[in-house]
Amino acid sequence: MPILINIKGLDKRQLLLELYKNAKWATIFEIDGAPNKPEFDEDQLDMALQWKGADYLCGKPIKIDFRKDLVDFEDYNFYNGENLANKIIFKMKLNKKKLK
């Protein structure tokens, strides 16, 4: 079942960065059972923003498409933890309100 969250007004670069920081390493990138942890790459982050979404970002499953303000985070949560995207976005919205 889709987990739709409104991200209108959020900085998408910051959102993608927070999603990346909180995501788990993808097992498909393991080498002989050990995680292969590619270094974070700003260019890949910028490319994901340009494409308006990402499947994987620097070895971590992101699985989002943010061409619209209402985004489905079901796959992100499946790979990274139940309601994790919800928590990240809630925290970002709360911090945004504090800054006003």
C-alpha positions as CSV (number, residue, x, y, z in Angstrom):
1,M,0.0,0.0,0.0
2,P,1.5,3.4,-1.0
3,I,2.8,5.7,1.8
4,L,2.1,9.1,0.3
5,I,3.6,12.1,2.1
6,N,3.4,15.7,1.0
7,I,6.9,17.2,0.7
8,K,5.7,20.6,-0.6
9,G,7.9,23.4,0.7
10,L,10.8,21.2,1.8
11,D,14.2,21.6,0.4
12,K,14.5,18.5,-1.9
13,R,18.3,18.5,-1.7
14,Q,18.2,18.5,2.1
15,L,15.5,15.8,2.0
16,L,17.5,13.6,-0.3
17,L,20.6,14.1,1.9
18,E,18.7,13.1,5.0
19,L,17.1,10.1,3.4
20,Y,20.6,9.0,2.3
21,K,22.1,9.6,5.8
22,N,19.4,7.4,7.4
23,A,19.3,4.7,4.7
24,K,20.9,1.3,5.2
25,W,23.6,-0.1,2.8
26,A,22.2,-2.1,0.0
27,T,23.1,-5.8,0.1
28,I,23.4,-5.9,-3.7
29,F,26.7,-4.0,-3.4
30,E,28.3,-6.5,-1.0
31,I,31.5,-8.1,-1.9
32,D,32.0,-11.6,-0.4
33,G,29.4,-10.9,2.2
34,A,31.0,-7.6,3.4
35,P,29.3,-4.3,2.6
36,N,30.9,-2.3,-0.1
37,K,30.4,1.2,1.1
38,P,31.0,3.7,-1.7
39,E,31.9,7.2,-0.7
40,F,29.2,9.8,-0.8
41,D,29.3,11.7,-4.0
42,E,27.8,15.2,-4.4
43,D,27.6,14.7,-8.1
44,Q,25.3,11.7,-7.7
45,L,23.2,13.7,-5.3
46,D,22.9,16.5,-7.9
47,M,22.1,14.0,-10.6
48,A,19.3,12.5,-8.5
49,L,17.9,16.0,-8.0
50,Q,18.1,16.7,-11.7
51,W,16.3,13.4,-12.5
52,K,13.8,14.1,-9.7
53,G,14.4,10.8,-7.9
54,A,16.7,8.0,-7.2
55,D,16.7,4.2,-7.0
56,Y,20.0,3.9,-5.3
57,L,22.3,6.7,-4.1
58,C,25.9,5.9,-3.4
59,G,25.1,2.3,-2.4
60,K,22.0,3.0,-0.4
61,P,18.4,2.3,-1.5
62,I,16.4,5.5,-1.8
63,K,13.6,4.3,-4.2
64,I,11.7,7.6,-4.6
65,D,10.3,9.8,-7.4
66,F,9.7,13.4,-6.4
67,R,8.4,14.9,-9.6
68,K,5.3,15.8,-7.6
69,D,4.7,17.1,-4.1
70,L,2.9,14.0,-3.0
71,V,5.6,11.3,-2.9
72,D,5.3,7.5,-2.2
73,F,7.8,6.4,0.4
74,E,6.6,2.8,0.6
75,D,9.8,1.3,-1.0
76,Y,12.1,3.6,1.0
77,N,10.5,2.5,4.2
78,F,10.6,-1.2,3.1
79,Y,14.4,-1.2,2.6
80,N,15.4,1.2,5.4
81,G,12.9,0.8,8.3
82,E,9.2,1.1,9.0
83,N,8.0,4.7,8.9
84,L,11.6,6.0,8.6
85,A,10.8,8.5,5.8
86,N,7.8,9.7,7.8
87,K,10.0,10.4,10.8
88,I,12.6,12.2,8.7
89,I,10.0,14.4,7.0
90,F,8.2,15.2,10.2
91,K,11.5,16.3,11.7
92,M,12.4,18.5,8.7
93,K,8.9,20.1,8.8
94,L,9.2,20.7,12.6
95,N,12.6,22.3,12.2
96,K,11.3,24.5,9.3
97,K,8.5,25.7,11.6
98,K,11.0,26.5,14.4
99,L,13.0,28.7,12.0
100,K,10.0,30.9,11.1
